[in-house]
Amino acid sequence: MTDTAGVLGQDWQRDIRYPVVYKVTTGWRITMVVLALFFAGCGALIGATTLQNRPDPSGIFVLALFSLIPFSLAFYCVYYAWTASLTLERDAIAVRRPFVSRRLSRAQIRGRRVVQGRNASYKQIVPVSGRPLTIDGSSLGLDDRFHAWFNALPDLDGEERAATLAEVRNDPSLGANAQERLANLAKAQKLAKGIAFLPTVLLFWVVAFPRPYELAIASAALAPWVGVALVWLKPGLFKFDGRAGDVRPNVAALLLMPPLALAMRALHDVSLVDLSPLWGGALALSVPLVVAVLAAPSASPDQGGKRWRGALILLPFCVIWGGSLLALTDAMWDKAQPQVFQTTVTGKDVSRGKSTTYYVHLARWNPTIDEQRIAVPRAYYDTVDRGDVVCVRLHPGRFGLRWLQLAGCG
């Protein structure tokens, strides 16, 4: 059987001898063993490195906890390689993974979906009740027998595409007739394809190369409002919510990545002294955006609770947007003269993670402000050393949020 469509066109079950059992393929077993060795090596390296420092009993306990993580991953890889399986029966499917097994009969299955991930697509079996069953097709070497069985299930994505397409076709607000409405949908989908790249472009622009600076910040700040405007002006064509197979473009990404880009820029550029007032200001500034998102017309009014869950997921990003924008504009628009405090450098350090941050340690320079570790650009970090005399500039902030700037005293 090499043609799934051809198999489905005949009595495909007649030629399949049940049960069909799929186990982890040899190639994947080798891969999992290599991963297990890697994780075990990491655990051993953590242990050996820490024991060289001769830790006390409490340190040994912490070491054991940290070492347990990579060793547990190593055990999981080996256990998965030799125990994971998928059993296909005429009227049921059973999946076994480490520490969990699940079996669904045809009567318990509502249909199938194909979920698009970041780098691959995944098959899902959706039960009448309970969480979907995701199928790991790559490691189990599934063949046309499985695909024929899977494709015989009701296509929930296709049903929802058809249902939402019918909603567009019958929506009088989108055009005078069905043809005009579908043409408007095609235009919206084309526009959405261009918009889909905008959050990533903004993230790179704002974080990696924010030039011109004010334009980069303004673009990221306005991006969520572009999404809000599309949903409010064309509620039948754009959405923040909706069903999985909805043909109407989802523009929620405009409320996700731009606020994160602003947050990363604010953390890198602004050393705030007054953090407590920032949270109150962030909430106040984000209120209009929060209200616009919560009150936005729904593409699928019948979603009920799901719609509100989706909106609530967006709320933290709205608050991040407000706080980051407030911190950045507080510094950008601050034209007042700063107070200058002279001090000396007592040390330096570098924090490495998803990004690298350079810090300079200072002697006490203000009796009321406990800020002796200040983030600085890499270029400035390289020019100063322990014992150098530097000046801290304390700016009042355009909106009253004081912020620091470290530089020479010349």
VEXNUKOL-722437 format. One record per residue (C-alpha): residue in three letters; chain; y, z, x. Coordinates in nm, 3 decimals. Last residue first. Layout:
BEGIN
 resn chain       y       z       x
  ALA     A       Y       Z       X
...
REM end
This chain:
BEGIN
 resn chain       y       z       x
  GLY     A   6.468   3.179   3.449
  CYS     A   6.258   3.460   3.300
  GLY     A   5.936   3.263   3.276
  ALA     A   5.758   3.221   2.947
  LEU     A   5.568   3.406   2.673
  GLN     A   5.651   3.349   2.307
  LEU     A   5.599   3.604   2.037
  TRP     A   5.631   3.601   1.659
  ARG     A   5.810   3.807   1.395
  LEU     A   5.736   3.720   1.033
  GLY     A   6.076   3.746   0.863
  PHE     A   6.072   3.407   0.691
  ARG     A   6.244   3.207   0.967
  GLY     A   6.089   3.432   1.231
  PRO     A   6.261   3.714   1.421
  HIS     A   6.154   3.579   1.764
  LEU     A   6.040   3.818   2.038
  ARG     A   6.060   3.640   2.373
  VAL     A   5.836   3.797   2.634
  CYS     A   5.955   3.744   2.989
  VAL     A   5.745   3.711   3.303
  VAL     A   5.726   3.881   3.644
  ASP     A   5.410   3.789   3.835
  GLY     A   5.179   4.073   3.941
  ARG     A   4.854   3.900   3.843
  ASP     A   4.896   3.525   3.831
  VAL     A   5.097   3.263   3.648
  THR     A   5.096   2.882   3.677
  ASP     A   4.741   2.811   3.551
  TYR     A   4.791   2.999   3.223
  TYR     A   5.114   2.804   3.164
  ALA     A   4.928   2.470   3.176
  ARG     A   4.640   2.606   2.965
  PRO     A   4.877   2.703   2.684
  VAL     A   4.918   3.077   2.612
  ALA     A   4.745   3.342   2.402
  ILE     A   4.895   3.688   2.446
  ARG     A   4.721   4.014   2.537
  GLN     A   4.967   4.305   2.559
  GLU     A   5.073   4.315   2.196
  ASP     A   5.112   4.676   2.084
  ILE     A   5.466   4.662   1.953
  THR     A   5.667   4.984   1.908
  PRO     A   5.723   5.089   2.271
  ASN     A   5.782   4.731   2.390
  TRP     A   5.683   4.575   2.725
  ARG     A   5.358   4.750   2.816
  ALA     A   5.216   4.554   3.110
  LEU     A   5.088   4.211   3.021
  HIS     A   4.752   4.034   2.991
  VAL     A   4.756   3.652   2.974
  TYR     A   4.509   3.473   2.748
  TYR     A   4.366   3.120   2.743
  THR     A   4.175   2.999   2.438
  THR     A   3.884   2.753   2.447
  SER     A   3.741   2.611   2.125
  LYS     A   3.401   2.632   1.956
  GLY     A   3.353   2.930   2.185
  ARG     A   3.524   3.017   2.510
  SER     A   3.774   3.298   2.557
  VAL     A   3.954   3.288   2.893
  ASP     A   4.101   3.587   3.072
  LYS     A   4.412   3.690   3.264
  GLY     A   4.546   4.004   3.429
  THR     A   4.830   4.254   3.471
  VAL     A   5.124   4.011   3.436
  THR     A   5.460   4.186   3.458
  THR     A   5.734   4.262   3.206
  GLN     A   6.083   4.152   3.099
  PHE     A   6.171   4.167   2.731
  VAL     A   6.389   3.903   2.561
  GLN     A   6.502   3.930   2.198
  PRO     A   6.508   3.591   2.030
  GLN     A   6.813   3.390   1.917
  ALA     A   6.768   3.246   1.567
  LYS     A   6.650   2.887   1.505
  ASP     A   6.317   2.972   1.336
  TRP     A   6.212   2.659   1.144
  MET     A   5.899   2.585   1.348
  ALA     A   5.799   2.953   1.383
  ASP     A   5.803   3.052   1.014
  THR     A   5.691   2.695   0.935
  LEU     A   5.365   2.749   1.124
  ALA     A   5.289   3.096   0.989
  LEU     A   5.367   2.997   0.628
  LEU     A   5.159   2.678   0.651
  SER     A   4.863   2.873   0.786
  GLY     A   4.887   3.139   0.516
  GLY     A   4.923   2.893   0.228
  TRP     A   4.645   2.658   0.342
  ILE     A   4.412   2.951   0.408
  VAL     A   4.486   3.069   0.052
  CYS     A   4.401   2.723  -0.087
  PHE     A   4.086   2.714   0.126
  PRO     A   3.981   3.049  -0.021
  LEU     A   4.029   2.900  -0.373
  LEU     A   3.811   2.590  -0.328
  ILE     A   3.482   2.772  -0.387
  LEU     A   3.635   2.921  -0.703
  ALA     A   3.693   2.572  -0.841
  GLY     A   3.327   2.477  -0.791
  ARG     A   3.209   2.796  -0.960
  TRP     A   3.448   2.727  -1.247
  ARG     A   3.307   2.379  -1.302
  LYS     A   2.950   2.507  -1.283
  GLY     A   3.030   2.760  -1.556
  GLY     A   3.107   2.489  -1.811
  GLN     A   2.980   2.150  -1.693
  ASP     A   3.035   1.997  -2.041
  PRO     A   3.398   1.914  -1.956
  SER     A   3.280   1.663  -1.693
  ALA     A   3.572   1.504  -1.510
  SER     A   3.759   1.829  -1.550
  PRO     A   4.136   1.832  -1.587
  ALA     A   4.298   2.054  -1.322
  ALA     A   4.388   2.405  -1.440
  LEU     A   4.203   2.583  -1.159
  VAL     A   4.322   2.338  -0.892
  ALA     A   4.687   2.331  -1.002
  VAL     A   4.690   2.710  -1.043
  VAL     A   4.555   2.758  -0.690
  LEU     A   4.807   2.509  -0.548
  PRO     A   5.097   2.684  -0.721
  VAL     A   4.968   3.029  -0.612
  SER     A   4.915   2.936  -0.245
  LEU     A   5.264   3.039  -0.133
  ALA     A   5.236   3.381  -0.298
  LEU     A   4.889   3.450  -0.158
  ALA     A   4.992   3.344   0.192
  GLY     A   5.310   3.553   0.173
  GLY     A   5.111   3.863   0.086
  TRP     A   4.867   3.789   0.367
  LEU     A   5.145   3.723   0.619
  PRO     A   5.319   4.052   0.541
  SER     A   5.027   4.235   0.709
  LEU     A   5.019   4.012   1.018
  ASP     A   5.359   4.098   1.164
  VAL     A   5.338   4.029   1.538
  LEU     A   5.242   3.664   1.510
  SER     A   5.136   3.461   1.813
  VAL     A   5.178   3.105   1.681
  ASP     A   5.044   2.789   1.844
  HIS     A   4.664   2.817   1.868
  LEU     A   4.597   3.025   1.558
  ALA     A   4.846   2.815   1.362
  ARG     A   4.687   2.486   1.473
  MET     A   4.339   2.608   1.383
  ALA     A   4.463   2.722   1.041
  LEU     A   4.642   2.392   0.978
  ALA     A   4.322   2.199   1.056
  LEU     A   4.124   2.431   0.827
  PRO     A   4.375   2.368   0.547
  PRO     A   4.338   1.990   0.606
  MET     A   3.953   2.007   0.600
  LEU     A   3.886   2.159   0.258
  LEU     A   4.139   2.066  -0.011
  LEU     A   4.136   1.693   0.069
  ALA     A   3.755   1.715   0.073
  ALA     A   3.772   1.789  -0.303
  VAL     A   3.846   1.420  -0.370
  ASN     A   3.531   1.338  -0.569
  PRO     A   3.517   0.972  -0.672
  ARG     A   3.390   0.891  -1.023
  VAL     A   3.037   0.748  -1.030
  ASP     A   2.889   1.094  -1.093
  GLY     A   2.535   1.128  -0.956
  ALA     A   2.566   1.494  -0.855
  ARG     A   2.765   1.595  -1.161
  GLY     A   3.134   1.671  -1.160
  ASP     A   3.393   1.879  -0.979
  PHE     A   3.716   1.803  -0.793
  LYS     A   3.758   1.476  -0.981
  PHE     A   3.906   1.129  -0.983
  LEU     A   3.873   0.848  -1.241
  GLY     A   3.906   1.007  -1.585
  PRO     A   4.154   1.265  -1.463
  LYS     A   4.391   0.994  -1.332
  LEU     A   4.732   1.162  -1.294
  TRP     A   4.598   1.518  -1.265
  VAL     A   4.304   1.438  -1.037
  LEU     A   4.505   1.202  -0.816
  ALA     A   4.799   1.444  -0.792
  VAL     A   4.574   1.736  -0.694
  GLY     A   4.410   1.531  -0.419
  VAL     A   4.750   1.426  -0.282
  TRP     A   4.857   1.791  -0.310
  PRO     A   4.575   1.890  -0.076
  ALA     A   4.702   1.631   0.179
  LEU     A   5.065   1.752   0.176
  ALA     A   5.020   2.032   0.432
  ALA     A   4.809   1.813   0.661
  SER     A   5.078   1.543   0.658
  ALA     A   5.360   1.796   0.709
  ILE     A   5.186   1.949   1.013
  ALA     A   5.132   1.608   1.174
  LEU     A   5.487   1.497   1.095
  GLU     A   5.637   1.812   1.247
  TYR     A   5.436   1.773   1.567
  PRO     A   5.493   1.404   1.635
  ARG     A   5.241   1.429   1.798
  PRO     A   4.972   1.682   1.712
  PHE     A   4.697   1.555   1.947
  ALA     A   4.367   1.743   1.918
  VAL     A   4.411   1.984   1.625
  VAL     A   4.657   1.809   1.393
  TRP     A   4.547   1.452   1.467
  PHE     A   4.172   1.521   1.479
  LEU     A   4.177   1.721   1.155
  LEU     A   4.410   1.471   0.990
  VAL     A   4.177   1.181   1.075
  THR     A   3.879   1.376   0.942
  PRO     A   4.061   1.460   0.617
  LEU     A   4.184   1.098   0.576
  PHE     A   3.850   0.919   0.624
  ALA     A   3.740   0.973   0.263
  ILE     A   4.083   0.856   0.141
  GLY     A   3.997   0.498   0.236
  LYS     A   3.669   0.510   0.046
  ALA     A   3.849   0.684  -0.242
  LEU     A   4.087   0.390  -0.281
  LYS     A   3.790   0.154  -0.322
  GLN     A   3.630   0.389  -0.573
  ALA     A   3.956   0.410  -0.769
  LYS     A   3.989   0.030  -0.772
  ALA     A   3.629  -0.004  -0.897
  LEU     A   3.701   0.252  -1.170
  ASN     A   4.009   0.054  -1.275
  ALA     A   3.791  -0.258  -1.304
  LEU     A   3.542  -0.059  -1.513
  ARG     A   3.822   0.040  -1.750
  GLU     A   3.951  -0.317  -1.774
  GLN     A   3.606  -0.449  -1.864
  ALA     A   3.547  -0.173  -2.119
  ASN     A   3.868  -0.247  -2.307
  ALA     A   4.234  -0.145  -2.327
  GLY     A   4.224   0.070  -2.017
  LEU     A   4.151   0.407  -1.862
  SER     A   4.288   0.629  -2.142
  PRO     A   4.044   0.469  -2.390
  ASP     A   3.743   0.631  -2.215
  ASN     A   3.429   0.450  -2.338
  ARG     A   3.348   0.261  -2.015
  VAL     A   3.432   0.567  -1.806
  GLU     A   3.199   0.789  -2.009
  ALA     A   2.930   0.518  -1.996
  LEU     A   2.957   0.514  -1.617
  THR     A   2.922   0.893  -1.624
  ALA     A   2.597   0.867  -1.822
  ALA     A   2.453   0.580  -1.615
  ARG     A   2.527   0.756  -1.288
  GLU     A   2.383   1.076  -1.433
  GLU     A   2.060   0.903  -1.534
  GLY     A   2.034   0.733  -1.195
  ASP     A   2.076   1.062  -1.011
  LEU     A   1.819   1.226  -1.239
  ASP     A   1.557   0.959  -1.169
  PRO     A   1.263   1.068  -1.386
  LEU     A   0.947   1.102  -1.174
  ALA     A   0.747   0.786  -1.094
  ASN     A   0.947   0.751  -0.773
  PHE     A   0.786   1.066  -0.632
  TRP     A   0.427   0.954  -0.698
  ALA     A   0.499   0.608  -0.554
  HIS     A   0.678   0.761  -0.255
  PHE     A   0.386   0.999  -0.194
  ARG     A   0.129   0.721  -0.195
  ASP     A   0.368   0.504   0.007
  ASP     A   0.349   0.740   0.306
  LEU     A   0.476   1.086   0.402
  GLY     A   0.458   1.162   0.773
  LEU     A   0.495   1.539   0.737
  SER     A   0.775   1.588   0.990
  SER     A   1.009   1.325   0.846
  GLY     A   0.954   1.388   0.475
  ASP     A   1.070   1.747   0.451
  ILE     A   1.081   1.767   0.071
  THR     A   1.343   1.989  -0.093
  LEU     A   1.223   2.178  -0.403
  PRO     A   1.516   2.244  -0.635
  ARG     A   1.592   2.603  -0.742
  GLY     A   1.466   2.747  -1.068
  SER     A   1.413   2.606  -1.413
  VAL     A   1.300   2.264  -1.536
  PRO     A   1.225   2.183  -1.174
  VAL     A   1.421   1.938  -0.957
  ILE     A   1.218   1.763  -0.688
  GLN     A   1.442   1.678  -0.395
  LYS     A   1.425   1.400  -0.140
  TYR     A   1.653   1.428   0.159
  SER     A   1.899   1.183   0.308
  ALA     A   2.004   1.185   0.672
  ASN     A   2.285   1.262   0.915
  ARG     A   2.533   1.472   0.716
  GLY     A   2.311   1.512   0.412
  GLN     A   2.269   1.280   0.114
  VAL     A   2.051   1.428  -0.159
  VAL     A   1.797   1.200  -0.327
  ARG     A   1.705   1.340  -0.667
  ARG     A   1.394   1.377  -0.877
  GLY     A   1.304   1.489  -1.229
  ARG     A   1.260   1.778  -1.471
  ILE     A   0.940   1.912  -1.318
  GLN     A   0.752   2.206  -1.475
  ALA     A   0.529   1.986  -1.692
  ARG     A   0.444   1.778  -1.387
  SER     A   0.311   2.091  -1.217
  LEU     A   0.504   2.265  -0.942
  ARG     A   0.354   2.462  -0.654
  ARG     A   0.540   2.667  -0.396
  SER     A   0.440   2.841  -0.075
  VAL     A   0.648   3.067   0.149
  PHE     A   0.603   3.264   0.473
  PRO     A   0.594   2.954   0.692
  ARG     A   0.594   2.643   0.471
  ARG     A   0.352   2.522   0.206
  VAL     A   0.443   2.265  -0.056
  ALA     A   0.235   2.199  -0.367
  ILE     A   0.273   1.903  -0.603
  ALA     A   0.126   1.859  -0.948
  ASP     A  -0.019   1.612  -1.198
  ARG     A  -0.241   1.387  -0.988
  GLU     A  -0.227   1.623  -0.693
  LEU     A  -0.017   1.591  -0.377
  THR     A  -0.049   1.864  -0.118
  LEU     A   0.233   1.910   0.131
  SER     A   0.173   2.104   0.451
  ALA     A   0.322   2.346   0.700
  THR     A   0.062   2.560   0.883
  TRP     A   0.025   2.431   1.241
  ALA     A   0.376   2.305   1.326
  TYR     A   0.545   2.564   1.107
  TYR     A   0.377   2.855   1.287
  VAL     A   0.473   2.710   1.625
  CYS     A   0.838   2.661   1.527
  TYR     A   0.856   2.999   1.350
  PHE     A   0.723   3.183   1.657
  ALA     A   0.987   3.021   1.878
  LEU     A   1.259   3.109   1.627
  SER     A   1.139   3.469   1.625
  PHE     A   1.146   3.474   2.007
  PRO     A   1.504   3.341   1.998
  ILE     A   1.615   3.617   1.756
  LEU     A   1.407   3.905   1.897
  SER     A   1.586   3.886   2.230
  PHE     A   1.908   4.005   2.067
  LEU     A   1.735   4.298   1.896
  ALA     A   1.543   4.395   2.208
  LEU     A   1.861   4.385   2.415
  VAL     A   2.033   4.615   2.164
  PHE     A   1.746   4.863   2.203
  ILE     A   1.759   4.831   2.583
  GLY     A   2.132   4.905   2.571
  SER     A   2.067   5.219   2.368
  PRO     A   1.811   5.329   2.627
  ASP     A   2.058   5.276   2.918
  PRO     A   2.096   4.933   3.076
  ARG     A   1.977   4.850   3.429
  ASN     A   2.214   4.554   3.497
  GLN     A   1.919   4.337   3.600
  LEU     A   1.766   4.420   3.262
  THR     A   2.037   4.213   3.090
  THR     A   1.965   3.893   3.281
  ALA     A   1.588   3.930   3.240
  GLY     A   1.610   3.990   2.865
  ILE     A   1.851   3.706   2.793
  LEU     A   1.643   3.472   3.012
  ALA     A   1.322   3.572   2.832
  GLY     A   1.479   3.503   2.494
  CYS     A   1.615   3.168   2.610
  GLY     A   1.274   3.076   2.750
  ALA     A   1.113   3.163   2.417
  PHE     A   1.364   2.939   2.241
  PHE     A   1.292   2.647   2.477
  LEU     A   0.915   2.698   2.459
  ALA     A   0.934   2.697   2.079
  LEU     A   1.145   2.380   2.085
  VAL     A   0.884   2.209   2.303
  VAL     A   0.613   2.328   2.064
  MET     A   0.810   2.192   1.768
  THR     A   0.848   1.852   1.934
  ILE     A   0.477   1.834   2.016
  ARG     A   0.394   1.922   1.656
  TRP     A   0.644   1.659   1.539
  GLY     A   0.468   1.387   1.734
  THR     A   0.128   1.501   1.612
  THR     A   0.234   1.485   1.247
  VAL     A   0.278   1.797   1.036
  LYS     A   0.028   1.794   0.751
  TYR     A  -0.002   1.580   0.439
  VAL     A  -0.282   1.644   0.189
  VAL     A  -0.366   1.396  -0.086
  PRO     A  -0.570   1.563  -0.360
  TYR     A  -0.651   1.320  -0.506
  ARG     A  -0.786   0.972  -0.436
  ILE     A  -0.516   0.716  -0.505
  ASP     A  -0.623   0.374  -0.638
  ARG     A  -0.602   0.463  -1.008
  GLN     A  -0.267   0.639  -0.967
  TRP     A  -0.094   0.306  -0.896
  ASP     A  -0.177   0.154  -1.233
  GLN     A   0.044  -0.144  -1.159
  GLY     A   0.417  -0.205  -1.119
  LEU     A   0.457   0.125  -0.939
  VAL     A   0.252  -0.005  -0.648
  GLY     A   0.464  -0.316  -0.629
  ALA     A   0.782  -0.110  -0.615
  THR     A   0.628   0.099  -0.337
  ASP     A   0.532  -0.206  -0.133
  THR     A   0.317  -0.113   0.166
  MET     A   0.000   0.000   0.000
REM end
